[in-house]
Amino acid sequence: MNIHVEKVNGVATVTLNRPDKLNALSEEMYHGIADQFGALDADDEVRAIVLTGSGRAFCAGGDVGSMGGYDVVTGRRRSQKHKRTVVNVYNTEKPVIAAVRGPAAGIGFSLALACDLIVASESAYFLAAFKKIGIPPDGGAVFFLTQHLGIARAKEIAYTARKVPAREAGEMGLVMKVVPDEALDAEARALALELAGSATYALRLAKKMFHSMYVPTLEMLLELENLAVCGARLTHDHQEGIEAFRQKRPPKFLGR
């Protein structure tokens, strides 16, 4: 499994470990993230969590090579499994810090936003790349971006699918702090240790209170998202987006 977990002094570091693919998520990794966060949430020795990626990326999104070939039924089942991944990260009662270097794209962007705080390196950038493969945003991206930025700015990020550099993400309020690349791991760990040493039960209650502010809930949005994504997977544009990505050419979308 391409997920590595290390526990030291009350801090668990979960590392996406597929650097040759820029940590793009395979089916196995979706399940691994969900399982690991479920286990860490139940581990009383873990008081804070860092989510990061190995090599030069946080997560370049889902593995496009494994996409395609789904009908409505099998596509919905697949989306429900992916839903569990994001929900387990988001609903973990421990404080979760995303340590982001390089790309956080597609579902990788959503995973970073599902964490409580983001520390980014100067090389980091964020990309809601969903339209490039002909699907609507998934992984709760609409939910998270709207909560962080408001609807107008969230639409701009999703509709344009442009790269948002770390500094701009910091100015927007998506990112807590931007640090030099070589300082990222130490900075994220220092923050995690500070949180782990604090009144974590109070933080747990505060997290529940923050989550209660959101209407609709993440789960409600993900259910609607699953239906939308399943429908989009049957379109010409989604298949064209996948083929264009594989062939490293611009897609020729027809709007159907």
WONOR-V322692 format. One record per backbone hydrogen bond with DSSP energy under -1.0 kcal/mol. CO is the residue of the C=O (numbers start at 1). NH is the residue of the N-H. Records with the same first field share a line. If there is no record, write none. Layout:
CO = NH ; NH
//
This chain:
2 = 17
4 = 15
6 = 13
8 = 11
10 = 47 ; 48
11 = 8
12 = 50
13 = 6
14 = 52
15 = 4
16 = 54
18 = 21 ; 23
19 = 22
21 = 24
22 = 60
25 = 63
26 = 30
27 = 31
28 = 32
29 = 33
30 = 34
31 = 35
32 = 36
33 = 37
34 = 38
35 = 39
36 = 40
37 = 41
43 = 46
48 = 12
49 = 97
50 = 14
51 = 99
52 = 16
59 = 105
61 = 25
62 = 64
63 = 66
64 = 67
71 = 75
72 = 76
73 = 77
74 = 78
75 = 79
76 = 80
77 = 81
78 = 82
79 = 83
80 = 84
82 = 86
83 = 87
84 = 88
85 = 89
86 = 90
87 = 91
95 = 49
96 = 116 ; 117
97 = 51
98 = 119
100 = 121
102 = 125
103 = 58 ; 59
104 = 127
105 = 108
106 = 110
107 = 111
108 = 112
109 = 113
110 = 114
112 = 115
117 = 98
118 = 176 ; 177
119 = 100
120 = 179
121 = 124
124 = 166
125 = 104
126 = 164
127 = 106 ; 129
129 = 132
130 = 133 ; 135
131 = 134
140 = 144
141 = 145
142 = 146
143 = 147
144 = 148
145 = 149
146 = 150
150 = 154
151 = 155
152 = 156
153 = 157
154 = 158
155 = 159
156 = 160
157 = 161
164 = 126
165 = 169
166 = 170
167 = 171
168 = 172
169 = 174 ; 175
177 = 120
179 = 122
180 = 183
181 = 184
183 = 187
184 = 188
185 = 189
186 = 190
187 = 191
188 = 192
189 = 193
190 = 194
191 = 195
192 = 196
193 = 197
195 = 198
198 = 200
199 = 203
200 = 204
201 = 205
202 = 206
203 = 207
204 = 208
205 = 209
206 = 210
207 = 211
208 = 212
210 = 213
211 = 214
217 = 221
218 = 222
219 = 223
220 = 224
221 = 225
222 = 226
223 = 227
224 = 228
225 = 229
226 = 230
227 = 231
228 = 232
229 = 233
231 = 234
232 = 235
235 = 239
236 = 240
237 = 241
238 = 242
239 = 243
240 = 244
241 = 245
242 = 246
243 = 247
244 = 249
256 = 236
//
